[in-house]
Amino acid sequence: MLAPQYRTGPEVLKRCLFLALLDLVRSTTIENLFATCNPALGRLYRRCGFTVLVKNACEGDGGNYSLIHGDVPTVLRALAGTDAERQLAEEELAALAAPDRVCA
């Protein structure tokens, strides 16, 4: 969780998600991402490459939650906010496609 004083906007979230996904891509075999979120955050996550699979998939203490999905290439590219990040994302995705790739 990010401390409130560092929650400055969606660009910080995108950067954090980019770094976390990059670490996952480098350390494990992963193709798809699934999560639940409230409907308002579903709109935010669409800008990060996710799609809403099921609106109101479940109900919790905080209200209704949607089920979202994103495939790794789409999400990683959407999260890359700078030219350097875009280049890094493409390099990692190319490495994923290599037939002799071994996860660390």
C-alpha positions in Angstrom: 0.0 0.0 0.0 1.2 3.5 -0.8 1.3 6.0 2.0 -1.3 8.8 1.5 1.4 11.6 1.2 2.7 9.8 -1.9 -0.7 9.4 -3.6 -0.4 12.2 -6.1 -2.3 10.9 -9.0 -2.7 8.1 -11.6 0.9 8.5 -12.9 2.3 7.3 -9.6 0.0 4.3 -9.7 1.0 3.6 -13.3 4.7 3.7 -12.4 4.2 1.4 -9.4 2.2 -1.1 -11.4 4.8 -0.9 -14.2 7.7 -1.7 -11.9 5.7 -4.5 -10.1 4.7 -6.1 -13.4 8.2 -5.8 -14.8 9.5 -7.7 -11.8 6.9 -10.4 -12.3 7.7 -10.7 -16.0 11.4 -11.1 -15.1 10.9 -13.6 -12.3 8.0 -15.9 -13.3 5.9 -17.1 -16.2 2.8 -14.9 -16.4 0.4 -14.3 -19.2 -2.7 -12.8 -17.6 -3.6 -10.5 -14.7 -7.0 -10.7 -12.9 -8.2 -8.4 -10.1 -11.3 -7.0 -8.5 -11.9 -3.4 -7.9 -14.8 -1.0 -7.4 -16.5 0.4 -10.5 -14.7 3.8 -10.2 -11.3 2.2 -10.2 -12.4 0.0 -13.1 -12.3 3.1 -15.3 -8.8 3.9 -14.1 -7.5 0.4 -14.7 -8.9 0.5 -18.3 -6.4 3.3 -18.9 -3.8 0.8 -17.7 -4.6 -1.8 -20.3 -7.2 -3.8 -18.3 -10.8 -4.6 -19.4 -13.8 -5.1 -17.2 -14.9 -8.7 -17.5 -17.8 -8.6 -15.1 -19.4 -5.6 -13.5 -20.8 -6.2 -10.1 -19.0 -9.6 -9.9 -19.3 -9.6 -6.1 -20.5 -7.5 -3.2 -18.4 -6.7 -0.2 -18.4 -4.3 2.7 -17.3 -1.5 0.4 -20.0 -2.1 -2.2 -20.0 -3.9 -5.5 -16.8 -5.0 -7.2 -15.9 -5.6 -10.8 -13.7 -8.4 -12.1 -11.0 -7.0 -14.4 -8.5 -8.7 -16.7 -5.4 -7.7 -18.7 -2.9 -9.7 -20.7 0.7 -9.0 -19.8 1.8 -7.4 -23.1 -1.1 -5.0 -23.3 -0.9 -4.0 -19.7 2.9 -3.6 -19.7 2.8 -1.4 -22.8 -0.1 0.7 -21.4 1.8 1.2 -18.1 5.0 2.4 -19.8 4.9 6.1 -19.3 8.2 7.2 -20.7 10.2 6.4 -23.9 12.8 4.5 -21.7 10.0 2.5 -20.1 8.4 1.7 -23.5 11.8 0.5 -24.8 12.3 -1.6 -21.6 8.8 -3.1 -22.0 9.5 -4.1 -25.6 12.8 -5.7 -24.7 11.2 -7.7 -21.9 8.3 -8.7 -24.1 10.7 -9.8 -26.8 12.6 -11.9 -24.2 9.3 -13.5 -23.2 8.8 -14.6 -26.8 12.2 -16.2 -27.0 11.9 -20.0 -27.2 14.7 -20.6 -24.8 13.6 -18.2 -22.0 14.2 -19.5 -18.5 12.7 -17.7 -15.5 15.0 -16.7 -12.6 
